[in-house]
Amino acid sequence: MKRVAVIAGIVGFGIGALAGASAFFAWPMLGHGGAVAPPNHPQFSEVQWPFPTDEWGKGKAFRCEAADCGVEVSLYVRAKIGFCNCQTGVSDDAELDRLSDFGLMGEKPAVLGPGRQINVAWMKGRSRAYAVAGPYRAPNSALSVAFNDRCDAVVATAVVDHDHPGTIEPSVIEFLNSKVIVHWAEVTLGL
């Protein structure tokens, strides 16, 4: 009888530990799925550049709160002078991947689908959605956008707190076309 009680206790403890571990690791993922409505009036505010300086220098960082964008969005924009393909620009996904700033996040994200052509002011480029996950963090996604003027590229990375980055893409492209970013690009690219 004692042996049955010990076995039942061990099994009960194991089931409880398994349920606790499942709840612990699933908790950050709750609320990240489902449909996300695109924002009506996105409001991006400039914040301090959060990354250490590297070979491309500091860029511009912006944040759009969930109340304004439907979900919290962190947007990082910087120039890569002389780094773009001078002949074709940002014309395919391979060039976009090469220019993307995912090194800032410390991980290589997974592609969610093919990229698409975009326009920012007079410049042409591409946009592509990615999933970003790590073993000790909640999953999120990113949108990489790169566009160029001759051999110079502007690279933008939008990190969103859900798994549907395509819903925020129109707002990001609209903001990249704003006077704030276009003027910054003209000054930074020396135009």
N, C-alpha and C positions, 0 to 999 in steps of 0.2 A: 504494500500500500504506500509506503514511504517512497519507493522508487517511482511509482506512477505520479505522485505529487511533485517530485523533483523534475521529472520529465515534463509534466504539464507546466510547471513554473518556467522552465527553460524555454519551451515553445512559446509561452505567453510573453516572456521577456523579448524573445526574438521578433515576434510579430509586432510588439509595441515599438521596438527599436526601428524596425523596417518602416512602420507607419510614420514615426517621428522623422526619420531621415527623408522620406518622401515629401513630407510637408515642408521640411526645412529647405530642401533643394528646389521644390516646385514653387514656393512662395514668391520669389522674385519674378517668376515668369507669369504670374497671374495678371490679367489685365493687359497683356501685350498683344493678344490676338484680337480677332474681330475686326469689323469694319471701322474705319476712321474717316470722319467727314473732312473734306478739305476746308481750310479756313476761308472765311469771307473777307476779312480785313487783316492780313498779317502785319504785325508791327515788330520789326527787327530793331534792337537797341545794341549799340556798340558796347562791348565789354573788353576787359584786358586780355591780351594774347596769353593763353595759359601754358604754352610750350616753351622749352628752352630754345635758344637760338641755334640754328644749324646752318648749313651752306646756303640756304635760301633766305635766311634772315627771318625777322618777324613779319607777320602778316596782320590782317585785321580779323577780329573775332566779333561775332554778333550772336545775340540770343533772341529767340522769339518764345514768349511764355505760352503755356497751354491755353490760356484764356484767349490769346490772339491768334494762335496757329492751330488749335485743335489738339496739339501735343507739343511738348517742349522740344525746341529745335536749337541746336548749337551749330553755327555756321562759321567756318574758317576759310579765309580767302587770302591768297598771296600770289605774287608774281614769280615766275621762273624765267628769268631773262636768258635768251639764247638757248633754251633747252628744248624748244619745240621743233618738230620737223619743218624746216623752212620751205620745202617743196609742196607738201600736202597738208600741213597744219594738223589739227586734231580731227582726222577724217575717219578713223576706225577705232574699234574697242581696244586694240593692242596699244595704240598711241595713248589713249585715255588711261589705260592701266599703268603705263610707264610714267605718265605725268602725275597720277593721283598721289595724294598726300596721306596715304594710309599708314605710313611709317610714324606719323604723329600719334596714332592711336596704339602703336605697338603690336599690332596683329595684322595678318593678311586676311581680309574678309572673303566670304564666299559670294560669287556672282549670283544674282537673282534672275538675270535675264539679259538679253542683248541691250546694248546702248542705243541711243537715238540722237539724231542731229538736233542742235539747239542754236539759237542766235542770241548774242548779247551785243547790243548796239550794232556796230559795223562788223563785229567779229563772229566767226562761226566756230562751232565746236561740237562736243558730245556730252551726254549725260548718261549715267548708268547707276542702277541700284545694286546694293550689296547687303548681305547679312553679316553682322559682326557679333561674335559670341566668344566667350572664354570660359574656362572651367570654373571660375569663381566670380562670375558676374552675370547679371541678367542679360538676356539677349536684346539687342537693338539692331538698328539698321542704319545704313549710310547711303547718301547720294553723292556720287563724285561727278563734278562738272569741270570741264576744261575747255577753254576757248583761246584763240590766239590772234595776234597781230604779227604777221610775218613769222619771225623766228622766236618771238616772245609769247609765253603762255601765261594765262591767269588760271589758277586752279582753285576750285571751291569744294569744300567737303562739308556736307550737312549731315549731322548725326541726329537721329530721331529715336524716340523711346518706344517704338513699336516696330512691327515687322512689315509695314506697308509704306516704304519711302516714296513710292510713286504718287501717293496722295498729296505730299508736300512739294513735289517737284514744280508745279506751276507757280507756287508762291516763292520758291527759291529763285527760279528763273526771273520772275517779275522783280524781285529785290535786286538781283544781279544787274538788271536793266535800269535800276534807279539812278538818279543823278549822283547820289552818294558814291556808288560803286563805279559808275562810268567815269566820273571825274577822278576818282582815286586811280583807276586803271590808266587814264591818260597821263596823269602826273608820274605814276610809277614806271610806266613804259616809255616815258620821255617823248610823248606825242604832242 
